[in-house]
Amino acid sequence: MSFQDAVTTVLTKKYADFSGRARRSEFWFYALATFILGIVVSIIEQIIGTRILGYLVNLALLVPGLAVGARRLHDTGRSGWWQLLWFAIIIGWIVLLVWYVSDSKPGTNQYGPSPKEEPGHGEYGQAPNAGWGQA
């Protein structure tokens, strides 16, 4: 999944969708986009001299962030409720980070089919047989 596809999927197609599974690329590209947006918003806030814009952006991104986090945990075979570990300072953060970077559980689990194995897609979302030397 490309950067643009990931951000578009999270913010438009699955804004508040806590069901299903999300690949690592979807989760981490969205995390990168929110990090970059945070830097831009901070610069704008310094220029205009107020913090309200940051609060509004964080409020708008809260639901999709929780949703993609839950779907990412679903992809590793865990409940989205494990995100409550964010409240367990340091240890909870480390555990969640390890789970977020973990590979998908192959096949179908209780949260749905693996996004890597969707019909019409090869591994990592590539078209089948789209390798080197293919015409």
C-alpha positions in Angstrom: 0.0 0.0 0.0 1.4 3.4 -1.0 1.6 6.4 1.3 -1.2 8.2 -0.4 -3.4 5.0 -0.5 -2.9 4.4 3.2 -3.7 8.0 4.3 -6.8 8.1 2.0 -8.0 4.7 3.3 -7.7 5.7 6.9 -9.2 9.2 6.6 -12.0 8.6 4.1 -12.9 5.0 3.6 -12.3 3.7 7.1 -12.5 6.8 9.3 -14.3 5.1 12.2 -14.1 1.5 11.0 -12.9 -0.6 14.0 -13.6 -3.9 12.2 -11.3 -5.8 9.9 -7.6 -5.8 9.6 -4.9 -3.2 8.6 -1.5 -4.0 7.2 1.7 -2.6 8.6 2.0 -0.2 5.7 -1.4 1.3 6.2 -0.8 1.9 10.0 2.8 3.2 9.7 2.2 5.4 6.6 -0.8 7.0 8.5 1.4 7.4 11.6 4.1 9.2 9.4 1.4 11.4 7.9 0.1 12.5 11.3 3.7 13.1 12.5 4.4 15.4 9.5 1.0 17.1 9.9 1.9 17.7 13.6 5.1 19.4 12.6 3.3 21.6 10.1 0.6 22.5 12.5 3.2 23.4 15.2 4.9 25.7 12.8 1.6 27.4 11.9 0.7 27.8 15.5 4.1 29.5 16.2 3.4 31.9 13.4 -0.2 32.8 14.4 0.5 32.6 18.2 -2.3 30.2 19.3 -2.7 26.6 20.1 -6.3 26.0 19.1 -5.4 24.6 15.7 -3.3 21.8 17.2 -6.2 20.8 19.5 -8.7 20.8 16.6 -6.4 18.6 14.5 -5.7 16.2 17.3 -9.4 15.9 18.0 -10.2 15.3 14.3 -7.5 12.6 14.1 -8.4 10.8 17.3 -11.0 8.5 15.9 -9.2 7.4 12.8 -6.0 6.9 14.8 -7.8 4.6 17.2 -9.6 2.8 14.4 -6.4 2.0 12.4 -4.7 1.0 15.6 -7.4 -1.4 16.4 -7.4 -2.8 12.9 -3.6 -3.2 13.1 -3.9 -5.2 16.3 -6.6 -7.3 14.7 -4.1 -8.1 11.9 -1.8 -9.6 14.6 -4.7 -11.6 16.1 -5.3 -9.3 19.1 -8.3 -7.3 20.2 -8.3 -3.5 19.6 -8.9 -3.0 23.3 -5.2 -3.7 23.9 -4.7 -0.1 22.9 -5.6 0.7 26.5 -2.0 -0.2 27.2 -1.1 3.4 26.2 -2.1 4.2 29.7 0.5 1.8 31.1 3.4 4.2 30.8 6.6 2.8 29.1 5.9 -0.9 29.5 2.5 -0.6 27.7 4.1 1.5 25.0 6.9 -1.0 24.3 4.4 -3.9 24.1 2.2 -2.0 21.7 5.1 -0.9 19.6 6.3 -4.6 19.3 2.8 -5.6 18.3 2.4 -2.8 15.8 5.6 -3.8 14.0 4.8 -7.5 14.1 3.9 -9.3 10.8 0.3 -10.3 10.0 -1.1 -13.5 11.2 -1.5 -15.5 7.9 -4.9 -16.6 6.8 -8.2 -15.7 8.2 -8.7 -14.9 11.9 -11.7 -13.9 13.9 -11.3 -10.3 12.5 -11.4 -11.3 8.8 -9.2 -12.4 6.0 -5.5 -11.3 5.8 -5.1 -8.1 3.7 -2.0 -9.7 2.2 -4.1 -12.5 0.8 -6.9 -10.5 -0.8 -8.1 -11.9 -4.1 -6.2 -10.4 -7.0 -3.2 -9.5 -5.0 0.0 -11.2 -4.5 2.2 -10.9 -1.4 2.4 -7.2 -0.2 -0.4 -6.1 -2.4 1.4 -6.6 -5.7 -0.3 -8.1 -8.7 0.3 -11.8 -9.1 3.4 -12.6 -11.1 4.5 -9.0 -11.2 8.2 -9.6 -10.6 11.5 -8.8 -12.3 11.6 -9.7 -15.9 7.8 -9.9 -16.3 6.5 -8.3 -19.4 
